[in-house]
Amino acid sequence: MRFPNHSWQTWIVLPFAGLLAFLFASMNGVPSAPPPYGTLSGGVAIALVLISTLAANYTSNRLLEAVFLFAGAHGAAFFLLAGIKGHEGTAGPAYYLLLASAWLLAWRCVTILSGRRATARPMSIALRLIIPAIFGAWILIIWEAVTRGAGIPFILLPPPSAIGARIANSLPILGSDVRQTIFKAVLIGYVVGNLAGFVVAILADRVPFLRRGLLPIGNMVSALPIIGVAPIMVMWFGFDWPSKAAVVIIMTFFPMLVNTVAGLAASGHMERDLMRTYASGYWPTLLKLRLPAAMPFIFNALKINSTLALIGAIVAEFFGTPVVGMGFRISTEVGRMNIDMVWAEIAVAALAGSVFYGVVALIERAVTFWHPSVRGG
Amino acid sequence: MTGNSPAVVSASKLDLTFQTNDGPVRALSNVDLTIGKGEFVSFIGPSGCGKTTLLRVIADLEKPTSGTISVNGMTPEQAREKRAYGYVFQAAALFPWRTIERNVALPLEIIGLSQAEQAERIKRTMELVNLSGFEKKYPWQLSGGMQQRASIARALAFDADLLLMDEPFGALDEIVRDHLNEQLLDLWGRTNKTICFVTHSIPEAVYLSTRIVVMSPRPGRVTDIIESTLPSKRPLDIRETPEFLAIAARVRDGLRAGHSYDD
């Protein structure tokens, strides 16, 4: 038997599938054997793995091979998950072998796709999206399969499908939490904190005593666990969002200050001498040379701060808040053992944080297009 | 009017000592020099002879420790404030976030010229350095030679009569360098500017200059000043004529005399 497209993943799948078929067949009529999954869906899943492995190995078209592997891996995963639902905690070795086989097929599929060099632009964009999507999907599939298969207590780790259902059923609550925490505390705190850090950096650059006095203290303060001031901010500014925005301002201020000061020193001697030969004053030199040269540093701070702001606002809500907000929801729902709601808030926070970071990174690419790390060379 | 003064640069008994961690370093010692209007003066010598330092003193980027120097009849600082000179550095030092055109416009923006006048000067200087058609490119999209030409255009854009050039072609290959030397001579002939040119290449110095200032290190001082007898029209193959070789030999002797080769 000769496989034109053999790879180590598919070589492992074949004995796995054989062993699995044996386990599945011997299960019938052996009452002590644990029912691995719904009998019909288990058979379909095994058949899918086998067929797609063989089909993928005998096709000469790489793209078709990837399609076979994709269909086999995800079809098997679908039937596997459909079968285990309602039989949590009953999975035997056959279940995990099947999961491992499907996962190996998906791995092979991603390997083939990663090796492809797309010529057309839509194709390359599609590849850039599909590969991480398959990767992410398998994290969720394995999470779902293991939590259900092993019957992990809901309170320790709920399966992603339960979290998804919770998100879908609590959109109004999640929406009001996002409004309270992200659109009020995070965004306002982020804008004010970054602006303040930037302005103080310019002042420190202009006024020598600030540079010598403030910056060493700034470096020291930035090393403190600033989240510890959250209860104090609640006492100063009350329970509503201003106290959370204050925590965000304090957290984002120092990274911006330190990075901007470093950025203002980043322009080269030759460029500064050049500005001197034009008898350029402080402000023209700042605007035309030093600030543009500082932009990579400033955007670094903006990116660091986008995640810091979210953490600051959520954790600050643990210390007192009106009955809305992501941090409030997490701290109360964990007390009520509604772990799926906690995970739902975490998922929403992760999504919001990624979008926030992504927007800042996109603006960075547009502003620092000239930097070697962006233009690539 | 100071501009009518025959001496563009005039230095006497110029001394400059840098205080470094390894003790004082005497970069310039007792330099006397007068440069007239329209001259092309090269400073040549081994590294550490103070040729770049001398150029930076003229440009008010360094202050002399003692001695006097005047540029256009003023102190170097006043001359700098009046934008009396354009300076071309060893590297092009173009701002990567500006197109070539905006880089050339940089000094014009700082001086505060109108948009119309900026556009007119950009067009003229880009033509002068043969870069027309590359206005919208970014510096990192051009070759090293083109970048250096753009930086010369930037130094010419605000029409200073004095051009200070610090090894501007040092990082370029021989072929590009020959080409740019030819273009520079042509430009000098057309604009009647005074040029001070730092180099460590003997053929480059002899080919370009009306006067060659030979310097030697430790401490940096002028050991010889050679008047060129070459005609003002200089094709590249003038470098094979006996006259050219005679001047080059004299420069080489001057360099050898000033350099003790004890290290």
Interface residues (C-beta under 8 A of the other chain):
Chain A: G268 M270 E271 D273 L274 M275 R276 T277 Y278 A279 S280 P284 K288 L289 P292 M295 T368 F369 W370 H371 P372 R375 G377
Chain B: A59 D60 L61 R80 E81 K82 R83 Y85 G86 Y87 F89 Q90 A91 A93 F95 P96 W97 L106 P107 E109 I110 I111 Y138 W140 F158
